[in-house]
Amino acid sequence: MHGKSAAAVGALLVAAAWAWPVHAQDAGDSFDSIVSATTQQNHAQARERMLRWIDAHPADPQVARGLLWVSVLDRSDGQGERARPLLERARRDGAGTDWANTADKQLADLDVEAHRYSRAIATYDRLAQLPAPFWKYVGKSAGDEARSKRARFYALLVALGGLLLIALARLVRMGPRALWPMPKELAYPLPALLVILLASLSLEPAEGFAVVVLAPGAIALLWVNGAWLRARPPRGAARWGQALLGVVQACALFYCAIIASNLWEKLVDTWQMGAD
């Protein structure tokens, strides 16, 4: 399941939570009044109001719903781990209901974000075994996506490890003094790389992070490889071998940047459907 499908499922879960009828309300804050008054700018205040409502109604059947709502605020603010204890409580308080299943799904999503893939996949598979068709679909789709992400993450580790091993081996063999003066392979493109790095400040966070990985990575590769070629000039067919290795290193660096910045799904969607 691509990123857009995951977002649609997440939106459906949240929409289902908000559409559930409210039973208990007090004379002051009520569940609906807190939710309706919440904006992107007052998450902290809304969070505290909802937690106070939950404390004031510990036996209310909507407590699990309120905990899930607060966890959505936390995750939208980039505070995923702060949401974890709320989700665990929602799973306990809503045992036997869809609120507990929703909490399980969101806990598994947090596990995926933290690269705890095995635990997340076990949760998704458990949801896929529920009798409700909705949870069968959600569990299977999320499980398939988690398995794909796990494979890409392991490939990232292999690619990154390969790049580091090659660079370290070359540094050990030629010595760090060979890095200076700066090789021409880096001196010529360095100004352009620095401009690109500076321009990344105006990009969206994911795209900007990808550039932050690519530009310094390219500088490091060009520096080490240029110094290596200067210290040990290849002869004959070895030139083609070095050129091929350079292309492989560049592809590995690009792959690391895409995966580390969570742009894989976007890249695949763009490839399949074209740029907007």
Secondary structure as GFF3:
##gff-version 3
##sequence-region A 1 276
A	DSSP	alpha_helix	3	19	.	.	.	ID=ss1
A	DSSP	alpha_helix	31	36	.	.	.	ID=ss2
A	DSSP	alpha_helix	43	56	.	.	.	ID=ss3
A	DSSP	alpha_helix	63	76	.	.	.	ID=ss4
A	DSSP	alpha_helix	80	93	.	.	.	ID=ss5
A	DSSP	alpha_helix	98	113	.	.	.	ID=ss6
A	DSSP	alpha_helix	117	128	.	.	.	ID=ss7
A	DSSP	alpha_helix	133	174	.	.	.	ID=ss8
A	DSSP	three_ten_helix	176	179	.	.	.	ID=ss9
A	DSSP	alpha_helix	184	187	.	.	.	ID=ss10
A	DSSP	alpha_helix	190	199	.	.	.	ID=ss11
A	DSSP	three_ten_helix	200	202	.	.	.	ID=ss12
A	DSSP	alpha_helix	205	231	.	.	.	ID=ss13
A	DSSP	alpha_helix	238	260	.	.	.	ID=ss14
A	DSSP	alpha_helix	264	273	.	.	.	ID=ss15
###
